[in-house]
């Protein structure tokens, strides 16, 4: 009796070939190194423990506000700098406690690569903000005003204070609702992390 090798038709060979190719592709994908997660890890602790990094940074809205002279500005004016955009008001008790820390942070790190933009939401504007600065002894922060609430709405801010961190490319990378200890070592370490990555 003679035995013959089983014959595979063309369709069967095609399916076997596709199966083998698919297996190789899957194995290759599984062996690829996983992408690093966008986290700063241990930097988010202590006085800034409630700060949250965004998994998918978005280009910050360029809504308009004014400085103490009435000049109209947008965040694009600060492009190239890391910006801590802080929404506050003179009638907000937690804001009043937080502002001296922001002032110290600006003194410590402010310059060509970083700026605290403390944006007042007071409708009365400069006539209440300037005395407030003098009352609590703020020396390093500039006055910025959002009297019409345009920037507040653009960033969907509903709680005060709220701080938003914008990197040097103009992308929102993190946010905290409520006060933080911005003079703490952890805060400066966080800011320096993004200053080093600002380009």
C-alpha positions, 0 to 999 in steps of 0.5 A: 500500500502506498501512502501519499502526503496530504495535499494543501490547496492554495486557500489552506496555504494562504491561511497558514501563511497569514496565521504565521505572519499574524503570530510574528506581528503580535509577538513583536508588539508584545516585546516592544518597550511600553511608552513612559507614563507622563508623571513626575511621581514623587514630586507631587506630595507634601504642600502640593499633594493635590496638584494633578498632572494632565495625562494629555496636555492641551494647548492653553486657551489664549483668552485676554486679560490686562496688566496694571497699566491696562495693557491687553495680554494673553498667555502667548505673551509668556511663550517660552516661560513656564507659567503658574496661572493662579486665579484669585480674588481679594474676597477669597480667604484661602487666596489671601493665605496663599498669595504670600507663598506665590510671592515667595515662589516668584522671588525664588524662581521668577525670571526669563524661564518662569513667572507666576501670573496671579490673575485677579477676578475682582470686578472692581479691578485695580482699585481693590487689587492694589491696596490688597497687594500693599496690605499683605506686603506682596513685592514680587508679583505683578498685577493682572486682572480678569475683570470680565472673567474671560480667562476664568471661563476659558479655563473652566474655573469654578473654585478659588483659588485655582492654579494651572501650570502651563509649560514653555510651549503653551500647553496646560500640564497640570492643575490644582483647585484650592490652595497649595503651599507654593513656597514648599520645596516640593512646589519648587521642585515641580516648577524646576522639572518643567523649567528644564523641559520648557523647550 
